[in-house]
Amino acid sequence: MTAAYNEISSRLEAVPYIRRSVDEVKLAGGDQWLATLDDHMENFAGYLAETGGSIDDAVEGFVEMTLETIRLQQNFFKTGKFNTLDDYDDQADVYQDRDLMVRRYLPGLYLAQLLWKNHYQKLRFFTDRVVPEAQSADRAFDVGAGPGTFGLTLASRYPELAVTFNDISPFSEEMITALAKRKTGIDFLPGDFLKLDVTRPYDFVVFSEVVEHLSDPGAGMDKLLDVVAADGKVFFSTATNAAFYDHTIIYESVAEIRSMIKDHGFDIEFDEEVMALESGDGVDVIDYNAVIRRAG
Ligand SMILES: C[S@@+](CC[C@H](N)C(=O)[O-])C[C@H]1O[C@@H](n2cnc3c(N)ncnc32)[C@H](O)[C@@H]1O
């Protein structure tokens, strides 16, 4: 059961700080984490083979993303500047950059969900507490799906559930198609979520780490309300004080996030806060994960 762990750990020799942080996740997650990692990495190997990628590149992408996150976060704590898109004219151009998305962003994010302590806790929150909430759903929608981790988990758990994936990046669809264990009952509605024409609302929506990437986060929340059915539910997540090169907004506190959700017509069914990074002076990065629904 340690095959996937060994494969990754051996590639982290040159970055002992990151290797130690992965070992902490292993210690906390035990056999359940090892089994989850094995399962995901077996699937991920298929994706890498199909797209001409390699585990070396994927782990390198993960390391780059981790180091970049730490660098941008420290810069934010020092300067208050949270996005640094010097290489792009427009924030949305990031998602069309094949080299960035295929080699680093998407595989880096996929691995981070398993290898970062806070992200693995979110994955557990999703599998243990959120997935049962989709039990009676017929149609699910994963918005800004990236590597598709959450929508694909729903598709595996509920074979009859129709799952539609959206992302502004065309490389997300490539990745999700390769990672999907079942090839039927899955489809794609690509493009900018804010401009999508959704004719029939969905009874389960995944909206994970998307709002802080939208050109107009408030319009994104209004659109979310439009695409969820009257009795539908949403898996929502974002973070406080999270700096990354493609973020468009900073939420300063969890209270601000909760108010924003309520102001846009939702009730919070249940939520959790996970400390991701303490700055030392109270400006912490806290992951916020929740199940929300239309206010009734
Ligand atoms: C941090 S990733 C989150 C991916 C995934 N939801 C998860 O939680 O792992 C943000 C994703 O949002 C996508 N995205 C950014 N702006 C978008 C937009 N306007 N419409 C749809 N997707 C968008 C990006 O391409 C990227 O895949």
The ligand as a Tripos MOL2 file, in Angstrom:
@<TRIPOS>MOLECULE
LIG
   27    29     1     0     0
SMALL
NO_CHARGES

@<TRIPOS>ATOM
      1 C1         -8.0790   26.4820   -8.1070 C.3       1 LIG1
      2 S1         -8.8060   25.7420   -9.4780 S.3       1 LIG1
      3 C2        -10.0650   24.7620   -8.6940 C.3       1 LIG1
      4 C3        -10.3480   23.5030   -9.4530 C.3       1 LIG1
      5 C4        -11.3430   22.5620   -8.7910 C.3       1 LIG1
      6 N1        -12.6460   23.1410   -8.6770 N.3       1 LIG1
      7 C5        -10.8440   22.1120   -7.4460 C.2       1 LIG1
      8 O1        -11.3860   22.5400   -6.4180 O.co2     1 LIG1
      9 O2         -9.8930   21.3330   -7.4180 O.co2     1 LIG1
     10 C6         -9.7290   27.0010  -10.2790 C.3       1 LIG1
     11 C7        -10.3320   26.5320  -11.5860 C.3       1 LIG1
     12 O3        -11.2750   27.5000  -12.0360 O.3       1 LIG1
     13 C8        -11.1850   27.5820  -13.4400 C.3       1 LIG1
     14 N2        -11.7510   28.8920  -13.8290 N.ar      1 LIG1
     15 C9        -11.2220   30.1150  -13.6370 C.ar      1 LIG1
     16 N3        -12.0470   31.0680  -14.1050 N.ar      1 LIG1
     17 C10       -13.1380   30.4300  -14.6050 C.ar      1 LIG1
     18 C11       -14.3330   30.8720  -15.2410 C.ar      1 LIG1
     19 N4        -14.5820   32.1710  -15.4470 N.pl3     1 LIG1
     20 N5        -15.2200   29.9380  -15.6630 N.ar      1 LIG1
     21 C12       -14.9730   28.6210  -15.4770 C.ar      1 LIG1
     22 N6        -13.8450   28.1330  -14.8870 N.ar      1 LIG1
     23 C13       -12.9390   29.0320  -14.4430 C.ar      1 LIG1
     24 C14        -9.6900   27.4440  -13.7050 C.3       1 LIG1
     25 O4         -9.3960   27.0790  -15.0310 O.3       1 LIG1
     26 C15        -9.3050   26.3770  -12.7080 C.3       1 LIG1
     27 O5         -9.4170   25.0820  -13.2510 O.3       1 LIG1
@<TRIPOS>BOND
     1     1     2 1
     2     2     3 1
     3     2    10 1
     4     3     4 1
     5     4     5 1
     6     5     6 1
     7     5     7 1
     8     7     8 2
     9     7     9 1
    10    10    11 1
    11    11    12 1
    12    11    26 1
    13    12    13 1
    14    13    14 1
    15    13    24 1
    16    14    15 ar
    17    14    23 ar
    18    15    16 ar
    19    16    17 ar
    20    17    18 ar
    21    17    23 ar
    22    18    19 1
    23    18    20 ar
    24    20    21 ar
    25    21    22 ar
    26    22    23 ar
    27    24    25 1
    28    24    26 1
    29    26    27 1
@<TRIPOS>SUBSTRUCTURE
     1 LIG1         1 GROUP 0 **** ****
